[in-house]
Amino acid sequence: MDKQILYKYAPMIIVCLAVLFQYNLFVTPERLEQTHREILTEVAQVYITKSEFGNMKDQIMDINKKVDKIYDTLINERSLDGVN
């Protein structure tokens, strides 16, 4: 490589590298790991897991069955008392 070409483009290369480092366009593994942990923490606080959702769904179904039984019992009691 000719030194004249290197001298000609060296200031532009230095400016480009300075901009890249100034705006943190290079990610270090430590920073990436820290961001990953922050995302996992935020997701764990906001969302539930699939197994927790399944458990909640089962509980809601049980509650619905119990409410239906109570409703049927009340209807039967009213019909036995002669109230429509």
Steps between C-alpha positions, in 0.01 A plus 500: 500500500632838406567740791353792307160329482518422872589862583223625273222292664634486858303805629176361359568160657576659838178705486297191413652303787443791740133517403461125541648509851324823599153361426582157649432313180726218613342277762716328758401155627460639854257768383311246292468265799380785722235600246393137467452472877299824508271370225449167677419678828249729331335211316475298823327793673250567221414160354414158644630165389301251298468261796371779725245590233387137483461488879298823499281368219430182700412705808262719300333192352453357852351830617262500202387144581436595862304811397292287262424255782396786728283646224333160437439456873338842526280431196393165648421664836288765331312244294431288811366807682267572207671823400566535128 
